Amino acid sequence: MTEEKRYDIAIIGGGVLGASLYHWITSLREESVILIEKESDVAVHTSSRNTGVIHRPFYLDPSRKRVQARSAGISYSLWKELAHASGSPWLECGTIEVAKSEEDMKALERYSEWSLQNGLSSDDFSILTGEQVSGIEPEVKCDGAFYSKTDVSTEFGALTKALFMRSGNSKSLITSNAEVLAIEENSDGCLIKCIINGRTTGISAGLVMNAAGGSALKIAHGMGYAANYSVLFFRGEYWRVVPEYGGLISRNIYSVPRHTKYPFLDPHFISRANGLKEIGPNAVLVGGPEVYEGISPADGNILSSLMERPIRPKLNLVFNREFVSLVSSEWKSSFYKSEMARRVREFIPGIETGFLSSRGFSGVRGSLIDKSGFVPEAIVEFGKRSVHILNYNSPGATGAPAYAVHIVRMMMEKGYLGDLNFGKSKISGSWDFDKISDLMVSGASAA
Ligand SMILES: Cc1cc2nc3c(=O)[nH]c(=O)nc-3n(C[C@H](O)[C@H](O)[C@H](O)COP(=O)(O)OP(=O)(O)OC[C@H]3O[C@@H](n4cnc5c(N)ncnc54)[C@H](O)[C@@H]3O)c2cc1C
């Protein structure tokens, strides 16, 4: 194995989270930083394979999901400025989340309270009756709805690339085609064993930040961390809607989620930033973080992913009837587009199976489980000279720039990074580390 030069910090993963960490670390500090990405480009995986909605945090309970809610609320204006500066898509089409039962109507009331607690203004949203919804979206039928007027459709892949373009210092480097295989850690730093362009190489770094998305837990396990967690992978699939019908609806239409302790949402109607209309995603159990098509329930990858240690948290789910029944209904919606259409017909009755013209791309979410079930928020594990960000799921793309500030601040406080600020973000306006850091603590809105 050849050995490359030593870096102060190595970031693993060139998705939206790795990009945000790279941005802040290289803006603030003169240290040498290497970002290691296994693909030939950045933002190839989940950061480009998602619904593309910049979510306002109306649906996030601030008492349970405080960091997520604040990250999403604060990052909105950051993304808006970057989108305008870089010419990335920004379609403020709004989201209508529909209620189909009495229980759902109660959820809408909670959303109003949470919106205000999460820093939204009362102008950003309203509660609509079923008739009011039909008035603005005649194809949608429901008992009532929460209308989040400032939700945006974008392309997170484009925003991630724009962020990389505006990041870096004189000693930083982004290395693509570089896959991390294993990491040895001691009190001075880490030796990262990689394959770079087919050659086995060792990269030495004083500190490793693991932002490897669906593979982050595997890397953490390999270093002896996060041993109580295991992961299951769920593929979200989308179907394109023919323009003749899709063009009749202009907003994103979601329904109030019914199974909040599991990673299953009912598919939505999506108005993509490029004008395409789609329905999705479902949540199909698959065997790995990049299984974007194929598989059957008997697939060997699923079995081996279920058998990966620790097995205990997964066994609890395997014997949970509700979970097993949800998994099989998601598989059904993967095999039959009629099933996807049926689920959306519950609130868009005019959508026929024949209106779904072709499959869109799919994306995979890795959901962490521990002995209590699915873990609701991202987890940060601190090692000797490493930091691991696990379970970084939706609305992760929305919240990444502010969430990365939160991580960097925690690292400073715990002594992993000195607290000297050398510089500022290359993006002006709201991209101010200290201000964002204060907002993450105070919870006031950045908008
Ligand atoms: C179906 C779906 C819909 C979603 N919709 C939304 C939405 O509308 N709005 C929203 O805010 N969020 C959404 N999300 C969530 C959001 O997309 C993710 O939270 C976010 O993209 C995660 O970013 P990441 O950088 O952690 O992961 P990734 O984008 O997956 O990046 C991880 C990177 O690490 C690299 N990597 C992995 N292993 C290694 C290794 N060994 N060596 C080197 N590199 C490695 C990968 O190649 C990859 O580039 C959605 C997610 C899914 C699955």
The ligand as an ORCA input file, in Angstrom:
! r2SCAN-3c Opt
* xyz 0 1
  C     -36.535      8.846     -1.524
  C     -35.971     10.009     -0.757
  C     -36.578     11.265     -0.832
  C     -36.056     12.335     -0.102
  N     -36.616     13.570     -0.256
  C     -36.087     14.624      0.403
  C     -36.622     15.926      0.214
  O     -37.544     16.142     -0.580
  N     -36.094     16.944      0.938
  C     -35.069     16.748      1.828
  O     -34.644     17.703      2.477
  N     -34.515     15.524      1.999
  C     -34.989     14.471      1.295
  N     -34.440     13.230      1.447
  C     -33.293     13.067      2.358
  C     -31.999     13.604      1.756
  O     -31.921     13.290      0.381
  C     -30.797     13.023      2.527
  O     -30.963     13.322      3.905
  C     -29.463     13.616      2.075
  O     -29.331     13.611      0.677
  C     -28.313     12.816      2.691
  O     -27.110     13.366      2.228
  P     -25.729     12.670      2.551
  O     -24.667     13.591      2.094
  O     -25.716     12.243      3.981
  O     -25.758     11.289      1.726
  P     -25.370     10.961      0.201
  O     -25.909     11.957     -0.739
  O     -25.752      9.540     -0.030
  O     -23.800     11.105      0.196
  C     -22.935     10.139      0.765
  C     -21.725     10.057     -0.143
  O     -20.761      9.196      0.469
  C     -20.129      8.461     -0.558
  N     -19.558      7.249      0.039
  C     -20.234      6.222      0.614
  N     -19.363      5.279      1.035
  C     -18.122      5.728      0.733
  C     -16.821      5.190      0.907
  N     -16.620      3.995      1.489
  N     -15.751      5.908      0.459
  C     -15.930      7.131     -0.134
  N     -17.150      7.673     -0.335
  C     -18.236      6.989      0.101
  C     -21.263      8.150     -1.538
  O     -20.775      7.827     -2.832
  C     -22.059      9.452     -1.497
  O     -21.664     10.354     -2.515
  C     -34.921     12.147      0.728
  C     -34.307     10.886      0.795
  C     -34.817      9.827      0.052
  C     -34.135      8.493      0.117
*
